[in-house]
């Protein structure tokens, strides 16, 4: 009687992959193939920046950003929320755009926090 019903939309499409270029690319190919050109372009930019500065920070930022993107996109309800807020930010007045930006930030902050949490 008090059973909880979980819809398929509440379940991640795939497990969160390890935060490596290869596994993130494979995850994107499964859940968001349209993002692959941006992934490749940004990877090239990060690699160039890392090479020129002799610093791995650009690649680390790239991996963290795309791991968070995959975290969101593998969860249909969260991805839908993000798309809705992105659309609102593009079409809203100044107050609406600020609220949308805050909600986008909240979603991305939660993704980064979840990825930083130790696995139990």
C-alpha positions in Angstrom: 0.0 0.0 0.0 2.7 2.5 0.9 5.1 1.2 -1.8 7.2 3.8 -3.6 6.9 3.8 -7.3 10.0 5.0 -9.2 9.7 6.0 -12.8 12.3 5.2 -15.4 12.9 9.0 -15.7 14.2 9.0 -12.1 16.9 6.4 -12.9 20.2 7.3 -14.4 20.6 6.2 -18.0 24.1 4.9 -17.3 26.3 4.7 -14.2 28.6 7.7 -13.7 31.8 6.9 -15.5 35.3 7.5 -14.1 36.5 11.0 -14.8 38.8 10.3 -17.7 38.7 11.6 -21.3 38.1 8.2 -22.7 35.2 7.2 -20.4 33.6 10.6 -20.6 33.7 10.4 -24.4 32.2 6.9 -24.4 29.4 8.1 -22.0 28.6 11.1 -24.2 28.4 8.8 -27.3 25.7 6.9 -25.4 23.7 9.7 -23.8 24.4 12.9 -25.6 26.1 12.3 -28.9 25.3 15.8 -30.1 27.7 17.1 -27.5 30.7 15.2 -28.9 31.9 18.0 -31.3 32.0 20.5 -28.4 33.8 17.9 -26.2 36.4 17.3 -28.9 36.9 21.1 -29.6 37.2 21.9 -25.9 39.6 19.0 -25.3 41.8 20.3 -28.1 41.7 23.8 -26.5 42.5 22.5 -23.0 45.4 20.3 -24.3 46.8 23.3 -26.2 46.5 25.5 -23.1 48.1 22.8 -21.0 51.0 22.4 -23.4 51.7 26.1 -23.7 51.6 26.7 -20.0 53.2 23.4 -19.0 50.3 23.1 -16.6 47.7 20.3 -16.3 45.1 22.7 -14.8 43.3 23.3 -18.1 42.9 19.5 -18.6 41.7 19.1 -15.0 39.1 21.8 -15.5 38.0 20.3 -18.8 37.5 16.8 -17.1 35.7 18.3 -14.1 33.4 20.3 -16.4 32.5 17.3 -18.6 32.2 14.9 -15.7 29.5 17.3 -14.3 27.9 17.5 -17.7 27.7 13.7 -18.0 26.4 13.6 -14.4 23.5 15.8 -15.3 22.8 14.4 -18.8 22.6 10.8 -17.6 19.7 11.7 -15.3 16.7 12.6 -17.6 14.8 14.7 -15.0 17.9 16.7 -14.1 18.9 17.2 -17.8 15.3 18.4 -18.5 15.5 20.9 -15.6 18.8 22.2 -16.9 17.5 22.6 -20.5 14.4 24.4 -19.1 16.4 26.9 -17.1 18.8 27.4 -20.0 15.9 28.3 -22.2 14.4 30.6 -19.6 17.8 32.4 -19.2 17.8 33.0 -22.9 14.3 34.5 -23.1 13.6 36.0 -19.7 13.8 39.6 -18.6 16.7 40.5 -16.3 15.1 39.2 -13.1 14.0 36.0 -14.8 17.5 35.6 -16.3 19.1 36.0 -12.8 16.8 33.4 -11.3 17.5 31.0 -14.2 21.3 31.6 -13.8 21.0 30.8 -10.1 19.1 27.6 -10.8 21.6 26.6 -13.5 24.4 27.2 -11.0 22.5 25.2 -8.3 22.2 22.2 -10.7 25.9 22.4 -11.7 27.1 23.0 -8.1 25.1 19.9 -7.0 26.7 17.8 -9.8 30.2 18.9 -8.8 29.5 18.2 -5.2 28.1 14.8 -6.0 31.2 14.0 -8.0 33.5 15.2 -5.2 31.7 13.1 -2.6 33.5 9.9 -1.6 31.9 6.7 -2.8 30.5 4.5 -0.1 
